[in-house]
């Protein structure tokens, strides 16, 4: 009987370990929306299940810092902008990029045309809304490269710590605010503002675009072959979800809406967002383009006396998982 009990216990423990090996927790960078459609589609269409995975998707929010969640063991993989992740790595959190579904940046500044702003030099003396919590790094690097101080005055810009809404622009608290092509810009238009009243500056067009929404894990976990194998399946299924979302944007938007417990954005908003997000993931199979990575690093290093990172990182990305997942 004792031997039978031991065998049963071993079988139970093995089963528990096997289940854990197939569990994946993903921490999103923000709330449930079409910015993350590929992951919800992969879950809804059974792509994760087909890979033997049980995936839990954790929405983000204004009080959630994905690097902290990852560091604390609350997630296996996080989504994060590369400037934020590389800054965290330099500060001691050993995160590694394992996949990059977003090929292009959707970040831009949206300004009132009647302020007289027509070029970057016209930012001097103006108030500009900037997101923080790691999202400020691209802007600070851009201003440093342009030689524009960020401490106010006639020759500098006054940085307004912007909440995750467009109120500072609508209420004329700021001359420009941070917006994403797929989200806040549409919110400005929804408020009754005409595109003719606005001037936009896409980071891509300014040569300071940095990579967004990459998949990041802790470096130590990559030493475990079982974890690497699990992430390989996760990346493969996630990219299948992204390509399905690109090809079926309206269906993808509906899937996202079905998973949004808050109901903060309706179907039309999710559809508009999905159509814009598809432009950013187009051209990516999930593998990080080394040239895109180097462009991001160069932008972050070119911060004058106060760069985002002080030296080029080593070991901050790996192609091992995408090589296995996509071939």
TORGU-263678 format. One record per residue (C-alpha): x, y, z; residue in three letters; residue number from 1. Coordinates in steps of 0.2 Angstrom, whole numbers. Layout:
<sites>
<site px="X" py="Y" pz="Z" r="ALA" k="NUM"/>
...
</sites>
This chain:
<sites>
<site px="0" py="0" pz="0" r="UNK" k="1"/>
<site px="14" py="12" pz="4" r="UNK" k="2"/>
<site px="22" py="9" pz="-13" r="UNK" k="3"/>
<site px="5" py="12" pz="-21" r="UNK" k="4"/>
<site px="3" py="28" pz="-12" r="UNK" k="5"/>
<site px="20" py="34" pz="-17" r="UNK" k="6"/>
<site px="17" py="30" pz="-35" r="UNK" k="7"/>
<site px="1" py="39" pz="-35" r="UNK" k="8"/>
<site px="9" py="54" pz="-26" r="UNK" k="9"/>
<site px="23" py="54" pz="-39" r="UNK" k="10"/>
<site px="10" py="53" pz="-53" r="UNK" k="11"/>
<site px="0" py="68" pz="-46" r="UNK" k="12"/>
<site px="16" py="78" pz="-43" r="UNK" k="13"/>
<site px="22" py="74" pz="-61" r="UNK" k="14"/>
<site px="5" py="80" pz="-67" r="UNK" k="15"/>
<site px="5" py="96" pz="-58" r="UNK" k="16"/>
<site px="23" py="100" pz="-64" r="UNK" k="17"/>
<site px="17" py="96" pz="-82" r="UNK" k="18"/>
<site px="2" py="108" pz="-80" r="UNK" k="19"/>
<site px="14" py="121" pz="-74" r="UNK" k="20"/>
<site px="25" py="119" pz="-88" r="UNK" k="21"/>
<site px="11" py="123" pz="-100" r="UNK" k="22"/>
<site px="5" py="138" pz="-90" r="UNK" k="23"/>
<site px="10" py="156" pz="-96" r="UNK" k="24"/>
<site px="5" py="172" pz="-88" r="UNK" k="25"/>
<site px="7" py="187" pz="-100" r="UNK" k="26"/>
<site px="7" py="205" pz="-92" r="UNK" k="27"/>
<site px="0" py="218" pz="-105" r="UNK" k="28"/>
<site px="7" py="236" pz="-105" r="UNK" k="29"/>
<site px="-10" py="244" pz="-104" r="UNK" k="30"/>
<site px="-29" py="240" pz="-102" r="UNK" k="31"/>
<site px="-38" py="227" pz="-114" r="UNK" k="32"/>
<site px="-39" py="235" pz="-131" r="UNK" k="33"/>
<site px="-34" py="231" pz="-149" r="UNK" k="34"/>
<site px="-16" py="236" pz="-146" r="UNK" k="35"/>
<site px="-15" py="218" pz="-139" r="UNK" k="36"/>
<site px="-27" py="210" pz="-151" r="UNK" k="37"/>
<site px="-15" py="196" pz="-157" r="UNK" k="38"/>
<site px="-14" py="188" pz="-140" r="UNK" k="39"/>
<site px="-33" py="189" pz="-137" r="UNK" k="40"/>
<site px="-36" py="181" pz="-154" r="UNK" k="41"/>
<site px="-23" py="168" pz="-151" r="UNK" k="42"/>
<site px="-33" py="163" pz="-135" r="UNK" k="43"/>
<site px="-50" py="164" pz="-143" r="UNK" k="44"/>
<site px="-46" py="155" pz="-159" r="UNK" k="45"/>
<site px="-37" py="141" pz="-150" r="UNK" k="46"/>
<site px="-20" py="144" pz="-156" r="UNK" k="47"/>
<site px="-13" py="143" pz="-138" r="UNK" k="48"/>
<site px="-23" py="128" pz="-134" r="UNK" k="49"/>
<site px="-16" py="119" pz="-150" r="UNK" k="50"/>
<site px="2" py="122" pz="-143" r="UNK" k="51"/>
<site px="-3" py="114" pz="-127" r="UNK" k="52"/>
<site px="-3" py="131" pz="-117" r="UNK" k="53"/>
<site px="-14" py="138" pz="-104" r="UNK" k="54"/>
<site px="-12" py="157" pz="-106" r="UNK" k="55"/>
<site px="-18" py="170" pz="-93" r="UNK" k="56"/>
<site px="-18" py="188" pz="-100" r="UNK" k="57"/>
<site px="-16" py="201" pz="-87" r="UNK" k="58"/>
<site px="-22" py="218" pz="-92" r="UNK" k="59"/>
<site px="-11" py="233" pz="-87" r="UNK" k="60"/>
<site px="-16" py="250" pz="-81" r="UNK" k="61"/>
<site px="-10" py="267" pz="-74" r="UNK" k="62"/>
<site px="-4" py="259" pz="-58" r="UNK" k="63"/>
<site px="4" py="243" pz="-65" r="UNK" k="64"/>
<site px="22" py="243" pz="-70" r="UNK" k="65"/>
<site px="25" py="228" pz="-81" r="UNK" k="66"/>
<site px="44" py="227" pz="-76" r="UNK" k="67"/>
<site px="39" py="226" pz="-58" r="UNK" k="68"/>
<site px="26" py="212" pz="-61" r="UNK" k="69"/>
<site px="39" py="202" pz="-70" r="UNK" k="70"/>
<site px="53" py="205" pz="-57" r="UNK" k="71"/>
<site px="41" py="200" pz="-43" r="UNK" k="72"/>
<site px="36" py="183" pz="-52" r="UNK" k="73"/>
<site px="19" py="189" pz="-57" r="UNK" k="74"/>
<site px="21" py="185" pz="-75" r="UNK" k="75"/>
<site px="32" py="174" pz="-86" r="UNK" k="76"/>
<site px="32" py="187" pz="-100" r="UNK" k="77"/>
<site px="28" py="206" pz="-101" r="UNK" k="78"/>
<site px="25" py="218" pz="-115" r="UNK" k="79"/>
<site px="35" py="233" pz="-114" r="UNK" k="80"/>
<site px="42" py="248" pz="-124" r="UNK" k="81"/>
<site px="61" py="245" pz="-128" r="UNK" k="82"/>
<site px="66" py="261" pz="-120" r="UNK" k="83"/>
<site px="58" py="257" pz="-104" r="UNK" k="84"/>
<site px="64" py="239" pz="-104" r="UNK" k="85"/>
<site px="82" py="244" pz="-108" r="UNK" k="86"/>
<site px="82" py="257" pz="-94" r="UNK" k="87"/>
<site px="76" py="244" pz="-82" r="UNK" k="88"/>
<site px="90" py="232" pz="-88" r="UNK" k="89"/>
<site px="103" py="246" pz="-85" r="UNK" k="90"/>
<site px="96" py="249" pz="-67" r="UNK" k="91"/>
<site px="98" py="230" pz="-63" r="UNK" k="92"/>
<site px="83" py="221" pz="-69" r="UNK" k="93"/>
<site px="89" py="208" pz="-82" r="UNK" k="94"/>
<site px="76" py="208" pz="-95" r="UNK" k="95"/>
<site px="78" py="201" pz="-112" r="UNK" k="96"/>
<site px="68" py="203" pz="-128" r="UNK" k="97"/>
<site px="62" py="187" pz="-135" r="UNK" k="98"/>
<site px="51" py="193" pz="-149" r="UNK" k="99"/>
<site px="45" py="209" pz="-157" r="UNK" k="100"/>
<site px="28" py="209" pz="-165" r="UNK" k="101"/>
<site px="28" py="228" pz="-168" r="UNK" k="102"/>
<site px="39" py="233" pz="-182" r="UNK" k="103"/>
<site px="34" py="252" pz="-182" r="UNK" k="104"/>
<site px="31" py="265" pz="-169" r="UNK" k="105"/>
<site px="14" py="273" pz="-166" r="UNK" k="106"/>
<site px="20" py="287" pz="-155" r="UNK" k="107"/>
<site px="17" py="305" pz="-160" r="UNK" k="108"/>
<site px="14" py="322" pz="-153" r="UNK" k="109"/>
<site px="-2" py="331" pz="-157" r="UNK" k="110"/>
<site px="-3" py="350" pz="-157" r="UNK" k="111"/>
<site px="-15" py="364" pz="-159" r="UNK" k="112"/>
<site px="-11" py="372" pz="-176" r="UNK" k="113"/>
<site px="-16" py="389" pz="-169" r="UNK" k="114"/>
<site px="-1" py="389" pz="-157" r="UNK" k="115"/>
<site px="10" py="392" pz="-173" r="UNK" k="116"/>
<site px="19" py="376" pz="-171" r="UNK" k="117"/>
<site px="25" py="370" pz="-188" r="UNK" k="118"/>
<site px="42" py="362" pz="-184" r="UNK" k="119"/>
<site px="51" py="355" pz="-169" r="UNK" k="120"/>
<site px="60" py="371" pz="-166" r="UNK" k="121"/>
<site px="43" py="379" pz="-163" r="UNK" k="122"/>
<site px="42" py="368" pz="-147" r="UNK" k="123"/>
<site px="52" py="381" pz="-138" r="UNK" k="124"/>
<site px="42" py="390" pz="-125" r="UNK" k="125"/>
<site px="28" py="378" pz="-127" r="UNK" k="126"/>
<site px="20" py="366" pz="-114" r="UNK" k="127"/>
<site px="20" py="348" pz="-120" r="UNK" k="128"/>
<site px="11" py="334" pz="-112" r="UNK" k="129"/>
<site px="22" py="318" pz="-109" r="UNK" k="130"/>
<site px="18" py="301" pz="-102" r="UNK" k="131"/>
<site px="29" py="295" pz="-89" r="UNK" k="132"/>
<site px="31" py="277" pz="-81" r="UNK" k="133"/>
<site px="45" py="273" pz="-94" r="UNK" k="134"/>
<site px="35" py="281" pz="-109" r="UNK" k="135"/>
<site px="45" py="298" pz="-107" r="UNK" k="136"/>
<site px="61" py="291" pz="-113" r="UNK" k="137"/>
<site px="58" py="293" pz="-132" r="UNK" k="138"/>
<site px="53" py="311" pz="-129" r="UNK" k="139"/>
<site px="67" py="316" pz="-118" r="UNK" k="140"/>
<site px="80" py="308" pz="-130" r="UNK" k="141"/>
<site px="72" py="317" pz="-145" r="UNK" k="142"/>
<site px="72" py="334" pz="-136" r="UNK" k="143"/>
<site px="90" py="331" pz="-131" r="UNK" k="144"/>
<site px="95" py="327" pz="-149" r="UNK" k="145"/>
<site px="86" py="343" pz="-154" r="UNK" k="146"/>
<site px="95" py="353" pz="-141" r="UNK" k="147"/>
<site px="79" py="359" pz="-133" r="UNK" k="148"/>
<site px="79" py="360" pz="-114" r="UNK" k="149"/>
<site px="65" py="351" pz="-105" r="UNK" k="150"/>
<site px="65" py="362" pz="-89" r="UNK" k="151"/>
<site px="54" py="376" pz="-96" r="UNK" k="152"/>
<site px="59" py="394" pz="-101" r="UNK" k="153"/>
<site px="57" py="403" pz="-118" r="UNK" k="154"/>
<site px="71" py="392" pz="-126" r="UNK" k="155"/>
<site px="65" py="376" pz="-118" r="UNK" k="156"/>
<site px="49" py="366" pz="-116" r="UNK" k="157"/>
<site px="38" py="364" pz="-101" r="UNK" k="158"/>
<site px="34" py="346" pz="-98" r="UNK" k="159"/>
<site px="17" py="342" pz="-92" r="UNK" k="160"/>
<site px="16" py="325" pz="-84" r="UNK" k="161"/>
<site px="1" py="319" pz="-94" r="UNK" k="162"/>
<site px="-12" py="307" pz="-88" r="UNK" k="163"/>
<site px="-17" py="293" pz="-100" r="UNK" k="164"/>
<site px="-31" py="304" pz="-108" r="UNK" k="165"/>
<site px="-32" py="319" pz="-120" r="UNK" k="166"/>
<site px="-39" py="332" pz="-108" r="UNK" k="167"/>
<site px="-23" py="343" pz="-107" r="UNK" k="168"/>
<site px="-25" py="347" pz="-126" r="UNK" k="169"/>
<site px="-44" py="349" pz="-125" r="UNK" k="170"/>
<site px="-43" py="360" pz="-110" r="UNK" k="171"/>
<site px="-29" py="370" pz="-117" r="UNK" k="172"/>
<site px="-17" py="365" pz="-103" r="UNK" k="173"/>
<site px="-4" py="360" pz="-116" r="UNK" k="174"/>
<site px="0" py="365" pz="-133" r="UNK" k="175"/>
<site px="4" py="347" pz="-138" r="UNK" k="176"/>
<site px="1" py="330" pz="-130" r="UNK" k="177"/>
<site px="7" py="313" pz="-132" r="UNK" k="178"/>
<site px="-4" py="302" pz="-143" r="UNK" k="179"/>
<site px="-3" py="285" pz="-151" r="UNK" k="180"/>
<site px="-9" py="284" pz="-169" r="UNK" k="181"/>
<site px="-21" py="270" pz="-164" r="UNK" k="182"/>
<site px="-28" py="277" pz="-149" r="UNK" k="183"/>
<site px="-27" py="295" pz="-142" r="UNK" k="184"/>
<site px="-27" py="304" pz="-158" r="UNK" k="185"/>
<site px="-44" py="296" pz="-162" r="UNK" k="186"/>
<site px="-50" py="302" pz="-145" r="UNK" k="187"/>
<site px="-46" py="320" pz="-150" r="UNK" k="188"/>
<site px="-56" py="318" pz="-166" r="UNK" k="189"/>
<site px="-70" py="310" pz="-156" r="UNK" k="190"/>
<site px="-71" py="326" pz="-145" r="UNK" k="191"/>
<site px="-76" py="336" pz="-160" r="UNK" k="192"/>
<site px="-59" py="342" pz="-166" r="UNK" k="193"/>
<site px="-56" py="343" pz="-184" r="UNK" k="194"/>
<site px="-39" py="336" pz="-191" r="UNK" k="195"/>
<site px="-37" py="353" pz="-199" r="UNK" k="196"/>
<site px="-35" py="361" pz="-182" r="UNK" k="197"/>
<site px="-21" py="350" pz="-178" r="UNK" k="198"/>
<site px="-2" py="347" pz="-182" r="UNK" k="199"/>
<site px="6" py="330" pz="-179" r="UNK" k="200"/>
<site px="24" py="325" pz="-177" r="UNK" k="201"/>
<site px="26" py="306" pz="-179" r="UNK" k="202"/>
<site px="42" py="300" pz="-170" r="UNK" k="203"/>
<site px="45" py="288" pz="-185" r="UNK" k="204"/>
<site px="46" py="304" pz="-196" r="UNK" k="205"/>
<site px="58" py="313" pz="-184" r="UNK" k="206"/>
<site px="71" py="299" pz="-185" r="UNK" k="207"/>
<site px="69" py="295" pz="-166" r="UNK" k="208"/>
<site px="57" py="281" pz="-167" r="UNK" k="209"/>
<site px="60" py="267" pz="-154" r="UNK" k="210"/>
<site px="53" py="250" pz="-153" r="UNK" k="211"/>
<site px="36" py="247" pz="-144" r="UNK" k="212"/>
<site px="27" py="232" pz="-137" r="UNK" k="213"/>
<site px="40" py="219" pz="-137" r="UNK" k="214"/>
<site px="40" py="202" pz="-127" r="UNK" k="215"/>
<site px="52" py="202" pz="-113" r="UNK" k="216"/>
<site px="57" py="189" pz="-100" r="UNK" k="217"/>
<site px="69" py="187" pz="-86" r="UNK" k="218"/>
<site px="87" py="182" pz="-92" r="UNK" k="219"/>
<site px="88" py="169" pz="-78" r="UNK" k="220"/>
<site px="73" py="160" pz="-85" r="UNK" k="221"/>
<site px="81" py="157" pz="-102" r="UNK" k="222"/>
<site px="94" py="146" pz="-94" r="UNK" k="223"/>
<site px="79" py="133" pz="-91" r="UNK" k="224"/>
<site px="77" py="123" pz="-107" r="UNK" k="225"/>
<site px="59" py="119" pz="-102" r="UNK" k="226"/>
<site px="55" py="138" pz="-101" r="UNK" k="227"/>
<site px="63" py="141" pz="-118" r="UNK" k="228"/>
<site px="53" py="128" pz="-126" r="UNK" k="229"/>
<site px="37" py="135" pz="-118" r="UNK" k="230"/>
<site px="41" py="152" pz="-124" r="UNK" k="231"/>
<site px="44" py="145" pz="-141" r="UNK" k="232"/>
<site px="26" py="138" pz="-142" r="UNK" k="233"/>
<site px="20" py="154" pz="-135" r="UNK" k="234"/>
<site px="28" py="166" pz="-147" r="UNK" k="235"/>
<site px="23" py="154" pz="-162" r="UNK" k="236"/>
<site px="5" py="155" pz="-156" r="UNK" k="237"/>
<site px="5" py="173" pz="-153" r="UNK" k="238"/>
<site px="11" py="177" pz="-170" r="UNK" k="239"/>
<site px="-2" py="166" pz="-178" r="UNK" k="240"/>
<site px="-14" py="177" pz="-168" r="UNK" k="241"/>
<site px="-6" py="193" pz="-174" r="UNK" k="242"/>
<site px="-7" py="188" pz="-192" r="UNK" k="243"/>
<site px="-25" py="182" pz="-190" r="UNK" k="244"/>
<site px="-29" py="199" pz="-183" r="UNK" k="245"/>
<site px="-21" py="208" pz="-197" r="UNK" k="246"/>
<site px="-31" py="199" pz="-210" r="UNK" k="247"/>
<site px="-47" py="200" pz="-200" r="UNK" k="248"/>
<site px="-47" py="216" pz="-191" r="UNK" k="249"/>
<site px="-66" py="218" pz="-188" r="UNK" k="250"/>
<site px="-67" py="200" pz="-180" r="UNK" k="251"/>
<site px="-51" py="204" pz="-170" r="UNK" k="252"/>
<site px="-59" py="220" pz="-163" r="UNK" k="253"/>
<site px="-74" py="210" pz="-158" r="UNK" k="254"/>
<site px="-64" py="197" pz="-149" r="UNK" k="255"/>
<site px="-55" py="211" pz="-140" r="UNK" k="256"/>
<site px="-71" py="219" pz="-135" r="UNK" k="257"/>
<site px="-78" py="202" pz="-129" r="UNK" k="258"/>
<site px="-63" py="201" pz="-117" r="UNK" k="259"/>
<site px="-64" py="219" pz="-110" r="UNK" k="260"/>
<site px="-73" py="218" pz="-94" r="UNK" k="261"/>
<site px="-73" py="237" pz="-92" r="UNK" k="262"/>
<site px="-82" py="241" pz="-108" r="UNK" k="263"/>
<site px="-73" py="257" pz="-109" r="UNK" k="264"/>
<site px="-72" py="258" pz="-128" r="UNK" k="265"/>
<site px="-85" py="252" pz="-140" r="UNK" k="266"/>
<site px="-83" py="241" pz="-155" r="UNK" k="267"/>
<site px="-81" py="256" pz="-167" r="UNK" k="268"/>
<site px="-66" py="262" pz="-157" r="UNK" k="269"/>
<site px="-58" py="245" pz="-156" r="UNK" k="270"/>
<site px="-60" py="243" pz="-175" r="UNK" k="271"/>
<site px="-52" py="259" pz="-178" r="UNK" k="272"/>
<site px="-38" py="255" pz="-166" r="UNK" k="273"/>
<site px="-36" py="238" pz="-174" r="UNK" k="274"/>
<site px="-34" py="245" pz="-192" r="UNK" k="275"/>
<site px="-20" py="257" pz="-186" r="UNK" k="276"/>
<site px="-11" py="243" pz="-175" r="UNK" k="277"/>
<site px="-11" py="232" pz="-191" r="UNK" k="278"/>
<site px="0" py="245" pz="-199" r="UNK" k="279"/>
<site px="12" py="244" pz="-185" r="UNK" k="280"/>
<site px="13" py="225" pz="-185" r="UNK" k="281"/>
<site px="14" py="223" pz="-204" r="UNK" k="282"/>
<site px="30" py="217" pz="-210" r="UNK" k="283"/>
<site px="35" py="208" pz="-194" r="UNK" k="284"/>
<site px="35" py="189" pz="-191" r="UNK" k="285"/>
<site px="40" py="192" pz="-173" r="UNK" k="286"/>
<site px="58" py="191" pz="-175" r="UNK" k="287"/>
<site px="68" py="207" pz="-169" r="UNK" k="288"/>
<site px="76" py="216" pz="-183" r="UNK" k="289"/>
<site px="94" py="220" pz="-177" r="UNK" k="290"/>
<site px="94" py="236" pz="-187" r="UNK" k="291"/>
<site px="78" py="242" pz="-178" r="UNK" k="292"/>
<site px="86" py="237" pz="-162" r="UNK" k="293"/>
<site px="102" py="246" pz="-165" r="UNK" k="294"/>
<site px="92" py="262" pz="-171" r="UNK" k="295"/>
<site px="83" py="261" pz="-154" r="UNK" k="296"/>
<site px="99" py="260" pz="-144" r="UNK" k="297"/>
<site px="107" py="274" pz="-154" r="UNK" k="298"/>
<site px="92" py="285" pz="-151" r="UNK" k="299"/>
<site px="93" py="281" pz="-132" r="UNK" k="300"/>
<site px="111" py="284" pz="-131" r="UNK" k="301"/>
<site px="110" py="301" pz="-140" r="UNK" k="302"/>
<site px="103" py="310" pz="-125" r="UNK" k="303"/>
<site px="117" py="323" pz="-122" r="UNK" k="304"/>
<site px="122" py="325" pz="-104" r="UNK" k="305"/>
<site px="107" py="314" pz="-98" r="UNK" k="306"/>
<site px="105" py="299" pz="-110" r="UNK" k="307"/>
<site px="91" py="286" pz="-107" r="UNK" k="308"/>
<site px="105" py="273" pz="-106" r="UNK" k="309"/>
<site px="123" py="277" pz="-103" r="UNK" k="310"/>
<site px="130" py="262" pz="-113" r="UNK" k="311"/>
<site px="125" py="250" pz="-126" r="UNK" k="312"/>
<site px="117" py="235" pz="-118" r="UNK" k="313"/>
<site px="124" py="217" pz="-120" r="UNK" k="314"/>
<site px="113" py="202" pz="-120" r="UNK" k="315"/>
<site px="97" py="212" pz="-120" r="UNK" k="316"/>
<site px="89" py="202" pz="-134" r="UNK" k="317"/>
<site px="89" py="184" pz="-141" r="UNK" k="318"/>
<site px="84" py="176" pz="-157" r="UNK" k="319"/>
<site px="84" py="159" pz="-150" r="UNK" k="320"/>
<site px="66" py="158" pz="-147" r="UNK" k="321"/>
<site px="60" py="166" pz="-163" r="UNK" k="322"/>
<site px="72" py="155" pz="-173" r="UNK" k="323"/>
<site px="64" py="140" pz="-166" r="UNK" k="324"/>
<site px="46" py="146" pz="-167" r="UNK" k="325"/>
<site px="46" py="153" pz="-184" r="UNK" k="326"/>
<site px="57" py="140" pz="-194" r="UNK" k="327"/>
</sites>
